[in-house]
Amino acid sequence: MRPYESTLAATATLIRERRLSPVELVDSVLERIDRIEPRLEAYVMVAAEQARHAAREAEREISQGEYRGPLHGVPVGLKDLIDVAGMPTTASSRVRTDHRATADSTVAARLRSAGAVLVGKTHTHEFAYGLTTPQTGNAWDRDRVAGGSSGGSAVAVAAGEATFSLGTDTGGSIRVPSALNGVVGLKPTYGLVPRHGITPLSWSLDHVGPITRTVEDAALVLNTLTGHDPRDPASLDTLPVDHRPKTDPDLSGVRVGVPSHYYFEHVDPEVAATVHHAIAGMEELGARLVEVEIPMTRYVQATQWGLMVPEATAYHERTLRTVPELYQADVRILLEAGELMSAGDHLRAQRARTLMRDAWNRLLEEVDMVAAPTVPMTAVPATQESVTWPDGTTESVSDAYVRLSAPANITGLPALSVPVGHDTAGMPIGMQLIGRPLDERTLLRAGHAYERARPTRALAPVG
């Protein structure tokens, strides 16, 4: 196995035992980027020389017995909303062409302290306002959508262009591209990972979290990212938790909620069958399946848009009026639509969110998690704009992709996407596990147990 193909956990062991040097690992990843990046376009920019310098420094520290932990010397890609001192944060937009960060975001600072090696900034759908990341190709098929808005981050991990990455998630933007590219994506509980220094889309819905090749890798990254930061008003002041799952795949005692509706409606039959098969696999590991009714489903998309659209427009108010021509058309239209929404619409969405959060919390008293498809269909061709279901219902591709992921953003609940198979075209399928607030450990335990029992190929066969 070439160094760039290894998981974070395996790489960390090799580096700690001095059987792999950070320089060798980073060189392997950079060579991989040189070879396949022209086809995939996962990165806005690659910081090759800085990465090599950081790898040499990590190697020196480790040789002197100054090992910092499992991220030390490991290559990471950061979504280009995340500030890194001295580097551009363009948000994949012409609006930000001249922007350069003067300080690290909280998460970048924590990764730097852990010894991670930044190899570059990954593409996002412009200002994270979309579910496709149009400039980036899917790691499994360049002509299909990467998913968004953290498309570059997911593709980089799936294609071996980074050992792990960070993305942001406002309506599914970590989980959607993770599912479409066959990797693991974790949206933590709202406020668990600080967002200071990250360009917002919608401050009451935004989350930041890891994209990795395995669930164990996600836990290792999450351990580094958590901790209170008063500069983020939503940051939670919680006790430290070791999120690493146990190696035992037994799920005895875990109650898994299986939705009776919504999450399996207007879903591609192959996706539904594969996820049902994965849920049955959890039952074989000892989990108890419980049929559940998802609350307030008819209000999900109206509430998501009622919160996100006016908050996004408020952030972009000045540039939308001074340089509207610099925005891509799809994003500009959404921002302009936000100017037409009333304060009453936003307040009604906030009230609906409170009711929805309370209803989900009651549901999660009956089960430990809900298991469902991450997205209703696999990656569609990049030119496809809508999908029509057998009953004649038509929706846009973006609406379809956000439909199953939005509830966890509205409620702030943790959600984990795990790859569980492929469709007949070879495109990845993801299963989503949604759990109680601050109970990432149970989600990670379940996801880890599943992937140990039924491993799937995490690295895309590109190049």
Number of C-alpha atoms within 10 A of each C-alpha: 5 9 20 25 23 18 20 25 19 12 25 21 14 17 23 19 11 13 9 17 24 29 20 16 24 29 19 19 27 24 15 18 24 12 12 17 20 10 16 23 23 35 28 20 16 19 13 18 11 14 23 21 13 24 27 18 17 25 22 15 16 21 13 9 9 12 19 16 17 23 27 26 35 28 28 28 29 28 31 34 27 30 27 25 15 12 19 21 24 27 27 23 18 15 19 15 13 9 14 15 16 13 14 19 21 25 26 23 17 16 19 18 13 20 23 27 27 27 28 26 31 31 36 35 26 26 23 32 25 25 27 30 27 23 20 29 26 35 33 24 21 16 17 22 28 36 36 36 32 36 38 37 35 43 35 32 32 31 30 28 32 31 30 29 31 28 34 33 28 29 32 32 34 34 39 33 37 36 31 33 34 32 31 32 34 32 32 28 24 24 25 26 26 26 25 21 20 24 21 23 24 22 17 18 22 24 31 26 27 27 34 33 29 25 31 25 25 26 24 21 24 23 15 18 22 24 22 20 18 12 12 15 13 18 19 19 13 12 8 10 13 11 20 20 22 14 11 10 19 19 20 13 10 20 19 27 26 21 16 13 13 16 21 21 13 20 20 17 14 17 26 22 15 19 24 18 14 23 22 14 16 27 19 15 18 15 19 18 18 16 13 17 14 19 18 15 16 9 14 22 18 15 22 23 17 24 25 24 22 24 21 21 23 15 16 18 16 11 14 18 10 9 11 18 13 15 19 14 11 11 16 19 12 16 24 18 13 21 14 11 14 11 11 10 16 19 13 15 22 18 13 21 24 13 15 22 21 14 15 19 16 12 19 20 10 13 20 21 26 24 26 27 28 33 30 26 25 28 26 21 15 20 10 11 11 13 18 12 12 10 7 8 9 14 15 12 18 16 15 19 29 25 20 26 29 22 28 25 25 27 21 25 22 24 32 27 33 31 32 26 23 19 16 7 8 11 22 26 30 34 27 29 26 29 28 22 17 18 18 26 17 20 27 25 23 25 25 26 24 25 19 14 14 14 14 17 15 22 22 21 12 15 10
